[in-house]
């Protein structure tokens, strides 16, 4: 049977996802303040080929034509984020009305074209001024974040009804505050645990603020997830896989659901108690309207004594000699099915939405066209896995492709291309790839 959009039902949500720092550019335009990523890209040997997001896709100046292109591709929903330092250049304090104007225009033009905006409030671009005060390691970040949420809700909530609080908190805390490979470049377990607890508090408190101001809104948050398997069916590898799953997949969803941190399977998390205050366990909880899941691959895990805290190591896709993307991630669409099934088993889990899914391959413009059959095949097979889970009773209600435009991919710079639309970063020329045309036809 041929898979079509109709297989998912009339109310299933289809869209694309983007993020402010990755596409907007205009990093110093109209009084925008610096974010941690504006500063991090200046550091030596942190970003592939010293790339940066100063211009990126220049979406700030090209959003009208980009939204028109999106509309021409029959894309009805667009997940985007709001730059905190474009709204509050100092992180708190005075509002930058120029920033408000930009997002008002972006929202209004989207609605005029029949594109529903889904706003992510925090997609990794903390204002640098707040990082100077400790950033996510400072408990005050919860109050700073509530203030930012309040402004977004008051200024845009009359038109925006779909919201996501945080994007992939385990990534921005782990990569940014433990390994130091993402902004702000901090390292160490104490930084990670403090940032983790404060982000977990912020995801619940931000949702409460938004619901209070926009009661009829649909509020969720998003988690990066990887299907985890042990390398060998032996006790040590199975234990390592359990610990990796607790860290990568369960760290933020379980306290949100009122289950607390998964300390039984990852005992090092007991140290997070030093950052907890009275009633924090209750403050971590919130009944979201949906949970956003973002999955790209599976990870195969083996026991490794020399890895501190986790005693586990990822067995790379290259070592396993499997098909890989340009990110060196295994091509394994079935991972989406397993993740949807895993999260659906939580008691009282709200509806699930796939808020990111995609793949990076080497794309080239030849005679004005970009043929990317590998990405098209990946999307088709992954969407089939979503349908498989849905047909088995998983309450999954939407699917967003990462991403609309080729963009700045954080530490990887502009090398990996995830977009349905190719961007020539010298000329800013847009070219719809064959995968983008396939998605347009699928959505027609």
ZAVEX-198847 format. One record per residue (C-alpha): x, y, z; residue in three letters; residue number from 0. Coordinates in pm, 1 decimal, m for minus. Example, Ala and Ser with C-alpha at 12.3 -4.5 7.8 and 13.67 -1.06 7.14 Angstrom:
<recs>
REC       c1       c2       c3  aa   i
REC   1230.0   m450.0    780.0 ALA   0
REC   1367.0   m106.0    714.0 SER   1
</recs>
This chain:
<recs>
REC       c1       c2       c3  aa   i
REC      0.0      0.0      0.0 UNK   0
REC    133.4    342.1    m97.3 UNK   1
REC    187.9    569.3    203.7 UNK   2
REC     12.5    904.6    164.4 UNK   3
REC    m64.7   1196.9    391.5 UNK   4
REC   m422.2   1067.6    417.5 UNK   5
REC   m297.9    758.7    604.2 UNK   6
REC   m236.2    982.6    907.1 UNK   7
REC   m579.7   1147.6    921.2 UNK   8
REC   m700.2   1501.3    860.1 UNK   9
REC   m577.4   1647.8   1189.8 UNK  10
REC   m217.4   1525.2   1168.9 UNK  11
REC     26.6   1819.3   1177.5 UNK  12
REC    292.4   1849.0    905.5 UNK  13
REC    566.2   2109.9    903.3 UNK  14
REC    930.5   2212.8    908.2 UNK  15
REC   1152.8   2334.0   1191.2 UNK  16
REC   1412.2   2613.2   1208.3 UNK  17
REC   1598.5   2804.0   1481.9 UNK  18
REC   1678.4   3173.0   1514.9 UNK  19
REC   2057.9   3165.0   1546.7 UNK  20
REC   2089.9   2907.2   1271.1 UNK  21
REC   1910.0   3109.6   1003.1 UNK  22
REC   1846.8   3471.8   1099.3 UNK  23
REC   2190.4   3633.4   1074.7 UNK  24
REC   2165.8   4010.7   1136.2 UNK  25
REC   2360.2   3948.7   1455.2 UNK  26
REC   2406.6   4318.9   1535.9 UNK  27
REC   2110.5   4466.2   1348.6 UNK  28
REC   1834.8   4672.7   1512.5 UNK  29
REC   1990.0   4677.6   1859.9 UNK  30
REC   2013.5   4300.5   1901.4 UNK  31
REC   2245.1   4206.2   2188.1 UNK  32
REC   2509.7   3931.2   2169.0 UNK  33
REC   2413.7   3575.0   2258.0 UNK  34
REC   2644.1   3303.6   2389.0 UNK  35
REC   2668.9   3171.4   2032.4 UNK  36
REC   2772.2   3513.3   1897.1 UNK  37
REC   3061.2   3494.7   2143.7 UNK  38
REC   3139.2   3123.0   2115.3 UNK  39
REC   3195.9   3133.5   1737.8 UNK  40
REC   3480.6   3379.3   1795.4 UNK  41
REC   3678.9   3121.7   1993.7 UNK  42
REC   3961.9   2942.8   1819.1 UNK  43
REC   3913.3   2582.8   1702.4 UNK  44
REC   3556.2   2557.1   1830.8 UNK  45
REC   3363.3   2574.1   1500.7 UNK  46
REC   3438.4   2389.4   1177.5 UNK  47
REC   3647.1   2615.8    948.2 UNK  48
REC   3580.9   2912.4   1182.1 UNK  49
REC   3226.3   2945.5   1049.1 UNK  50
REC   2978.3   3169.5   1233.5 UNK  51
REC   2613.5   3271.7   1227.3 UNK  52
REC   2663.6   3645.3   1170.4 UNK  53
REC   2481.5   3623.6    835.5 UNK  54
REC   2369.0   3258.3    821.3 UNK  55
REC   2073.0   3238.2    578.6 UNK  56
REC   1999.5   3611.6    620.9 UNK  57
REC   1643.6   3510.1    709.9 UNK  58
REC   1605.6   3835.3    905.9 UNK  59
REC   1604.3   4026.3    577.1 UNK  60
REC   1460.7   3752.0    354.2 UNK  61
REC   1178.0   3608.6    559.8 UNK  62
REC    908.2   3735.1    321.0 UNK  63
REC   1050.5   3548.1     22.5 UNK  64
REC   1144.1   3245.3    234.7 UNK  65
REC    789.9   3217.8    370.5 UNK  66
REC    656.5   3251.7     15.7 UNK  67
REC    883.9   2961.7    m82.3 UNK  68
REC    756.9   2762.4    214.4 UNK  69
REC    399.0   2830.6    109.0 UNK  70
REC    475.1   2722.4   m248.2 UNK  71
REC    594.3   2389.2   m102.3 UNK  72
REC    253.9   2334.5     65.1 UNK  73
REC    406.6   2344.6    414.0 UNK  74
REC    129.5   2439.3    660.7 UNK  75
REC    324.3   2459.5    990.1 UNK  76
REC    656.5   2624.5   1075.1 UNK  77
REC    837.7   2569.1   1402.5 UNK  78
REC   1069.1   2866.5   1468.8 UNK  79
REC   1243.6   3014.4   1769.9 UNK  80
REC   1268.3   3362.7   1915.6 UNK  81
REC   1611.8   3510.4   1979.0 UNK  82
REC   1621.1   3604.2   2347.8 UNK  83
REC   1888.6   3871.2   2291.7 UNK  84
REC   1691.6   4023.4   2002.5 UNK  85
REC   1401.4   4085.4   2241.2 UNK  86
REC   1606.9   4159.1   2553.9 UNK  87
REC   1958.9   4268.0   2449.2 UNK  88
REC   2079.4   4256.8   2810.3 UNK  89
REC   1891.1   3937.4   2887.8 UNK  90
REC   1649.4   4115.1   3118.4 UNK  91
REC   1548.0   4476.3   3163.8 UNK  92
REC   1437.6   4691.0   2871.4 UNK  93
REC   1256.0   4537.3   2575.2 UNK  94
REC   1394.1   4600.7   2226.2 UNK  95
REC   1088.5   4708.3   2025.8 UNK  96
REC   1275.0   4652.0   1697.4 UNK  97
REC   1303.2   4284.9   1789.3 UNK  98
REC    933.4   4272.0   1875.8 UNK  99
REC    854.1   4432.3   1538.8 UNK 100
REC   1052.1   4168.2   1349.4 UNK 101
REC    870.6   3875.5   1509.0 UNK 102
REC    534.1   4050.6   1472.9 UNK 103
REC    597.6   4085.8   1100.3 UNK 104
REC    717.0   3726.4   1076.3 UNK 105
REC    409.4   3593.5   1258.3 UNK 106
REC    165.4   3812.8   1068.0 UNK 107
REC    306.5   3726.9    726.2 UNK 108
REC    307.4   3356.6    813.7 UNK 109
REC    m61.4   3370.7    903.0 UNK 110
REC   m140.5   3565.9    586.0 UNK 111
REC     14.1   3282.2    384.1 UNK 112
REC   m173.8   3013.9    579.1 UNK 113
REC    137.6   2897.6    767.7 UNK 114
REC     81.8   2831.5   1137.9 UNK 115
REC    376.8   2942.0   1356.1 UNK 116
REC    492.3   2712.5   1638.5 UNK 117
REC    729.1   2907.4   1861.1 UNK 118
REC   1021.4   2758.3   2051.9 UNK 119
REC   1104.4   3005.1   2327.6 UNK 120
REC   1459.1   2885.4   2398.8 UNK 121
REC   1671.1   2732.7   2122.9 UNK 122
REC   2017.3   2764.5   2280.4 UNK 123
REC   2094.8   3136.8   2229.3 UNK 124
REC   2116.5   3267.0   2587.5 UNK 125
REC   2205.6   3639.1   2603.5 UNK 126
REC   2576.4   3679.6   2672.4 UNK 127
REC   2505.5   3929.8   2950.7 UNK 128
REC   2325.9   3654.5   3143.4 UNK 129
REC   2609.7   3409.6   3084.1 UNK 130
REC   2843.4   3661.2   3247.8 UNK 131
REC   2623.3   3615.9   3557.2 UNK 132
REC   2656.4   3238.2   3542.6 UNK 133
REC   2404.4   3152.0   3273.1 UNK 134
REC   2225.4   2820.7   3329.4 UNK 135
REC   2447.5   2743.7   3632.1 UNK 136
REC   2290.6   3039.2   3817.5 UNK 137
REC   1951.1   2957.7   3970.1 UNK 138
REC   1838.7   3311.3   3888.0 UNK 139
REC   1819.9   3197.3   3524.0 UNK 140
REC   1476.6   3053.3   3608.7 UNK 141
REC   1347.2   3402.9   3690.4 UNK 142
REC   1523.1   3559.3   3390.8 UNK 143
REC   1362.3   3297.4   3170.5 UNK 144
REC   1016.1   3352.1   3320.1 UNK 145
REC   1048.6   3720.9   3236.0 UNK 146
REC   1138.6   3638.2   2873.8 UNK 147
REC    846.8   3393.2   2848.0 UNK 148
REC    612.7   3656.4   2988.2 UNK 149
REC    713.8   3907.2   2720.4 UNK 150
REC    676.4   3650.6   2440.6 UNK 151
REC    333.9   3545.4   2567.1 UNK 152
REC    207.5   3902.9   2609.1 UNK 153
REC    338.0   4029.1   2274.5 UNK 154
REC    266.1   3729.3   2049.8 UNK 155
REC     10.1   3514.9   2234.9 UNK 156
REC   m287.2   3682.3   2067.7 UNK 157
REC   m186.3   3511.3   1741.1 UNK 158
REC     46.2   3225.9   1837.3 UNK 159
REC   m132.1   2929.6   1994.8 UNK 160
REC    139.2   2660.5   1976.0 UNK 161
REC    449.6   2687.6   2195.3 UNK 162
REC    755.6   2486.2   2294.0 UNK 163
REC    945.2   2590.1   2605.8 UNK 164
REC   1296.0   2444.2   2558.9 UNK 165
REC   1478.1   2281.9   2270.8 UNK 166
REC   1672.5   1968.5   2363.2 UNK 167
REC   1782.2   2060.7   2717.1 UNK 168
REC   2009.5   1756.9   2753.6 UNK 169
REC   2209.6   1880.9   2454.5 UNK 170
REC   2255.1   2244.4   2554.3 UNK 171
REC   2342.8   2145.7   2911.9 UNK 172
REC   2564.8   1851.7   2814.7 UNK 173
REC   2746.7   2001.5   2516.5 UNK 174
REC   2756.4   2353.4   2663.1 UNK 175
REC   2821.3   2293.5   3032.5 UNK 176
REC   2986.2   1949.6   3058.0 UNK 177
REC   3190.6   1886.9   2741.7 UNK 178
REC   3238.3   2252.3   2645.0 UNK 179
REC   3197.2   2181.1   2272.2 UNK 180
REC   2895.8   2413.1   2239.2 UNK 181
REC   2832.4   2759.6   2378.4 UNK 182
REC   2917.4   2879.8   2635.1 UNK 183
REC   3206.2   2628.7   2644.4 UNK 184
REC   3196.3   2537.3   3013.8 UNK 185
REC   3309.9   2196.3   3136.8 UNK 186
REC   3267.3   1974.6   3439.0 UNK 187
REC   3008.7   1772.1   3627.6 UNK 188
REC   2913.6   2050.9   3868.9 UNK 189
REC   2839.1   2292.6   3584.1 UNK 190
REC   2633.8   2025.2   3408.4 UNK 191
REC   2427.3   1924.9   3711.9 UNK 192
REC   2351.4   2286.3   3807.0 UNK 193
REC   2254.2   2374.4   3448.7 UNK 194
REC   2044.1   2058.3   3423.0 UNK 195
REC   1842.7   2128.7   3736.3 UNK 196
REC   1785.0   2492.4   3649.3 UNK 197
REC   1679.3   2404.9   3292.5 UNK 198
REC   1439.9   2141.1   3428.5 UNK 199
REC   1288.6   2400.6   3663.2 UNK 200
REC   1266.0   2651.3   3378.1 UNK 201
REC   1084.7   2412.9   3142.9 UNK 202
REC    804.0   2372.7   3399.9 UNK 203
REC    794.4   2731.2   3525.8 UNK 204
REC    804.5   2871.5   3172.7 UNK 205
REC    505.7   2656.4   3080.6 UNK 206
REC    313.9   2777.4   3385.6 UNK 207
REC    378.0   3141.1   3294.8 UNK 208
REC    269.4   3087.3   2935.4 UNK 209
REC    m51.2   2904.1   3031.7 UNK 210
REC   m139.6   3177.3   3278.0 UNK 211
REC   m108.8   3452.2   3016.1 UNK 212
REC   m241.8   3255.5   2715.1 UNK 213
REC   m481.7   3001.0   2870.3 UNK 214
REC   m606.9   2865.6   2536.0 UNK 215
REC   m254.6   2795.6   2407.5 UNK 216
REC   m107.2   2452.1   2334.7 UNK 217
REC    219.1   2427.3   2531.6 UNK 218
REC    485.9   2159.1   2509.9 UNK 219
REC    861.8   2117.5   2517.3 UNK 220
REC   1108.0   1916.5   2307.9 UNK 221
REC   1356.8   1639.8   2383.9 UNK 222
REC   1637.9   1493.1   2176.2 UNK 223
REC   1611.3   1114.2   2183.9 UNK 224
REC   1818.4    827.0   2049.4 UNK 225
REC   1709.3    465.3   2047.9 UNK 226
REC   1967.3    289.1   2267.1 UNK 227
REC   2086.2    m70.2   2219.8 UNK 228
REC   2364.1   m266.1   2395.1 UNK 229
REC   2658.4   m367.5   2174.8 UNK 230
REC   2651.6   m725.1   2305.0 UNK 231
REC   2383.0   m918.9   2498.1 UNK 232
REC   2598.2   m929.8   2808.4 UNK 233
REC   2527.8   m782.4   3149.9 UNK 234
REC   2796.2   m511.2   3138.4 UNK 235
REC   2683.4   m374.1   2799.5 UNK 236
REC   2315.6   m392.7   2896.5 UNK 237
REC   2391.5   m196.0   3213.7 UNK 238
REC   2589.8     60.8   3013.3 UNK 239
REC   2298.8     99.2   2770.7 UNK 240
REC   2058.1    151.4   3061.8 UNK 241
REC   2275.9    428.2   3203.8 UNK 242
REC   2308.2    593.9   2860.9 UNK 243
REC   1931.4    579.9   2815.6 UNK 244
REC   1879.4    742.4   3155.7 UNK 245
REC   2109.4   1027.8   3055.4 UNK 246
REC   2011.3   1079.9   2691.9 UNK 247
REC   1639.3   1002.4   2695.1 UNK 248
REC   1501.6   1015.3   3048.9 UNK 249
REC   1683.9   1297.9   3227.6 UNK 250
REC   1428.6   1573.7   3157.8 UNK 251
REC   1102.4   1392.6   3079.9 UNK 252
REC   1083.6   1200.7   3408.2 UNK 253
REC   1104.2   1497.3   3649.4 UNK 254
REC    851.5   1677.0   3426.0 UNK 255
REC    612.6   1382.5   3470.9 UNK 256
REC    659.4   1383.9   3848.4 UNK 257
REC    890.3   1081.4   3858.2 UNK 258
REC   1203.3   1264.7   3972.7 UNK 259
REC   1545.8   1228.8   3813.8 UNK 260
REC   1638.5    871.4   3705.1 UNK 261
REC   1891.6    828.3   3985.9 UNK 262
REC   1828.9    454.8   4029.5 UNK 263
REC   1972.7    383.9   3684.6 UNK 264
REC   2226.6    669.0   3688.1 UNK 265
REC   2344.9    709.6   4049.2 UNK 266
REC   2576.4   1005.2   3975.3 UNK 267
REC   2257.6   1213.5   3943.4 UNK 268
REC   2221.4   1197.2   4321.8 UNK 269
REC   2471.5   1482.7   4329.6 UNK 270
REC   2205.2   1706.9   4175.7 UNK 271
REC   2046.3   1722.8   4522.3 UNK 272
REC   2299.2   1987.5   4625.2 UNK 273
REC   2123.1   2228.2   4384.1 UNK 274
REC   1771.2   2143.3   4498.0 UNK 275
REC   1563.5   2345.3   4741.2 UNK 276
REC   1245.5   2269.2   4933.1 UNK 277
REC    953.8   2183.1   4702.6 UNK 278
REC   1173.0   2169.3   4391.0 UNK 279
REC   1041.8   1820.2   4310.0 UNK 280
REC    691.9   1962.8   4277.3 UNK 281
REC    821.3   2264.5   4086.9 UNK 282
REC    977.8   2033.4   3825.5 UNK 283
REC    634.2   1897.4   3728.8 UNK 284
REC    393.4   2031.0   3469.8 UNK 285
REC    116.8   1874.1   3261.5 UNK 286
REC    224.7   1965.1   2910.0 UNK 287
REC    m27.1   1959.1   2625.5 UNK 288
REC    221.1   1764.5   2413.4 UNK 289
REC    579.0   1636.6   2416.9 UNK 290
REC    805.8   1707.5   2120.1 UNK 291
REC   1045.8   1425.9   2029.1 UNK 292
REC   1351.7   1479.3   1808.9 UNK 293
REC   1520.9   1169.7   1677.7 UNK 294
REC   1790.3   1120.4   1415.3 UNK 295
REC   1953.5    783.7   1481.0 UNK 296
REC   2018.0    503.2   1728.3 UNK 297
REC   2321.3    465.3   1951.9 UNK 298
REC   2487.0    132.3   2023.9 UNK 299
REC   2650.0    127.5   2368.4 UNK 300
REC   2920.0    m84.9   2526.8 UNK 301
REC   3069.7    m91.2   2875.6 UNK 302
REC   3384.1    118.0   2915.6 UNK 303
REC   3544.7    134.7   3258.6 UNK 304
REC   3758.0    441.3   3175.9 UNK 305
REC   3460.3    667.8   3097.7 UNK 306
REC   3390.4    857.3   3420.8 UNK 307
REC   3041.7    860.4   3576.3 UNK 308
REC   2873.9    670.6   3291.3 UNK 309
REC   3105.4    368.5   3239.4 UNK 310
REC   2963.8    354.6   2888.4 UNK 311
REC   3081.9    441.3   2538.6 UNK 312
REC   2910.3    481.9   2203.1 UNK 313
REC   3026.2    235.6   1938.1 UNK 314
REC   3048.8    461.6   1634.3 UNK 315
REC   2857.2    397.2   1313.9 UNK 316
REC   3186.0    392.2   1119.4 UNK 317
REC   3326.3    120.2   1343.6 UNK 318
REC   3010.1    m83.3   1296.0 UNK 319
REC   3041.8    m29.5    917.8 UNK 320
REC   2680.4     78.1    865.8 UNK 321
REC   2535.9    344.9    633.8 UNK 322
REC   2601.5    694.1    768.5 UNK 323
REC   2491.8   1053.5    712.2 UNK 324
REC   2729.6   1350.5    678.1 UNK 325
REC   2712.9   1379.2   1059.5 UNK 326
REC   2855.0   1025.2   1087.4 UNK 327
REC   2521.8    912.6   1232.3 UNK 328
REC   2383.0    572.7   1139.9 UNK 329
REC   2098.8    574.7    887.5 UNK 330
REC   1841.3    388.9   1094.8 UNK 331
REC   1483.0    515.8   1042.3 UNK 332
REC   1346.6    241.8   1270.8 UNK 333
REC   1488.8    442.9   1561.2 UNK 334
REC   1188.2    676.1   1530.1 UNK 335
REC    944.9    388.7   1586.4 UNK 336
REC   1128.5    263.6   1894.3 UNK 337
REC   1149.9    610.5   2050.4 UNK 338
REC    779.3    678.8   1995.4 UNK 339
REC    696.4    343.5   2153.4 UNK 340
REC    932.6    406.0   2446.8 UNK 341
REC    783.8    745.4   2536.1 UNK 342
REC    426.9    623.0   2484.2 UNK 343
REC    478.0    374.0   2768.5 UNK 344
REC    501.7    648.7   3031.1 UNK 345
REC    188.4    674.0   3242.2 UNK 346
REC    m12.8    990.9   3169.0 UNK 347
REC    213.4   1091.0   2879.8 UNK 348
REC     47.9   1365.3   2671.1 UNK 349
REC     24.0   1341.2   2291.6 UNK 350
REC    357.6   1314.1   2108.5 UNK 351
REC    472.6   1528.1   1815.3 UNK 352
REC    790.1   1464.1   1617.9 UNK 353
REC    932.5   1816.1   1630.0 UNK 354
REC   1256.9   1738.0   1443.0 UNK 355
REC   1354.6   1462.3   1201.8 UNK 356
REC   1597.4   1472.4    913.3 UNK 357
REC   1936.4   1385.3    773.0 UNK 358
REC   2247.0   1555.4    636.5 UNK 359
REC   2410.1   1448.6    312.2 UNK 360
REC   2649.3   1612.4     68.6 UNK 361
REC   2431.7   1811.7   m169.4 UNK 362
REC   2550.1   1980.9   m488.1 UNK 363
REC   2379.0   2210.3   m732.8 UNK 364
REC   2415.8   2066.4  m1083.8 UNK 365
REC   2253.1   2252.9  m1372.9 UNK 366
REC   2035.7   2444.9  m1128.9 UNK 367
REC   1906.4   2134.2   m953.0 UNK 368
REC   1988.3   1946.0   m633.1 UNK 369
REC   1921.4   1572.9   m640.5 UNK 370
REC   1927.5   1418.7   m293.1 UNK 371
REC   1769.2   1072.1   m316.5 UNK 372
REC   1930.2    961.7     12.1 UNK 373
REC   1746.6   1230.4    210.0 UNK 374
REC   1419.4   1158.2     34.3 UNK 375
REC   1454.5    787.0    112.3 UNK 376
REC   1537.1    869.1    475.5 UNK 377
REC   1227.4   1088.5    513.1 UNK 378
REC    999.6    834.7    346.2 UNK 379
REC   1125.4    548.6    561.5 UNK 380
REC   1111.2    755.2    881.4 UNK 381
REC    757.2    876.5    814.9 UNK 382
REC    661.7    512.8    755.6 UNK 383
REC    794.9    435.9   1105.0 UNK 384
REC    580.3    715.5   1249.1 UNK 385
REC    277.9    562.0   1077.8 UNK 386
REC    378.1    218.2   1211.0 UNK 387
REC    377.2    352.7   1566.9 UNK 388
REC     51.3    542.0   1511.9 UNK 389
REC   m117.4    230.3   1375.6 UNK 390
REC     m8.2     44.2   1689.5 UNK 391
REC   m187.4    295.6   1909.6 UNK 392
REC     82.8    552.5   1984.6 UNK 393
REC    m80.6    896.4   2015.0 UNK 394
REC    154.6   1077.1   1775.5 UNK 395
REC     m4.6   1386.4   1624.5 UNK 396
REC    254.1   1554.9   1403.9 UNK 397
REC    583.9   1548.4   1214.6 UNK 398
REC    823.7   1839.2   1149.1 UNK 399
REC   1121.4   1800.2    915.4 UNK 400
REC   1457.1   1937.4   1025.3 UNK 401
REC   1503.8   2159.6    841.7 UNK 402
REC   1361.0   2401.6    588.0 UNK 403
REC   1686.9   2570.2    481.2 UNK 404
REC   2046.7   2452.2    490.1 UNK 405
REC   2184.4   2646.6    785.7 UNK 406
REC   2451.7   2696.4   1051.1 UNK 407
REC   2478.3   2360.5   1227.2 UNK 408
REC   2643.4   2476.0   1548.6 UNK 409
REC   2997.1   2335.5   1597.1 UNK 410
REC   2977.7   2172.1   1252.7 UNK 411
REC   2936.8   2510.0   1081.3 UNK 412
REC   2788.1   2504.4    731.7 UNK 413
REC   2940.5   2170.0    630.9 UNK 414
REC   2642.3   1939.6    699.2 UNK 415
REC   2330.4   2023.9    499.7 UNK 416
REC   1997.0   1918.5    648.1 UNK 417
REC   1768.0   2143.4    444.5 UNK 418
REC   1485.2   2065.9    206.1 UNK 419
REC   1608.4   2383.4     36.9 UNK 420
REC   1971.9   2428.7    m65.8 UNK 421
REC   2133.8   2760.0     29.6 UNK 422
REC   2439.1   2900.2   m147.9 UNK 423
REC   2592.8   3088.3    143.3 UNK 424
REC   2794.3   3314.1    m90.5 UNK 425
REC   2496.5   3437.8   m291.8 UNK 426
REC   2203.6   3335.3    m63.8 UNK 427
REC   2045.7   3164.5   m364.9 UNK 428
REC   1773.8   2915.3   m265.7 UNK 429
REC   1718.4   2592.5   m462.1 UNK 430
REC   1449.0   2341.3   m368.6 UNK 431
REC   1608.9   1996.6   m348.9 UNK 432
REC   1441.3   1688.3   m490.5 UNK 433
REC   1356.7   1586.7   m130.1 UNK 434
REC   1187.1   1923.4    m83.3 UNK 435
REC    985.5   1868.1   m398.9 UNK 436
REC    891.9   1520.7   m276.9 UNK 437
REC    771.7   1666.3     57.0 UNK 438
REC    575.1   1935.4   m128.6 UNK 439
REC    404.9   1669.3   m340.9 UNK 440
REC    341.0   1453.0    m33.3 UNK 441
REC    169.4   1747.3    139.5 UNK 442
REC    m29.0   1861.6   m164.9 UNK 443
</recs>
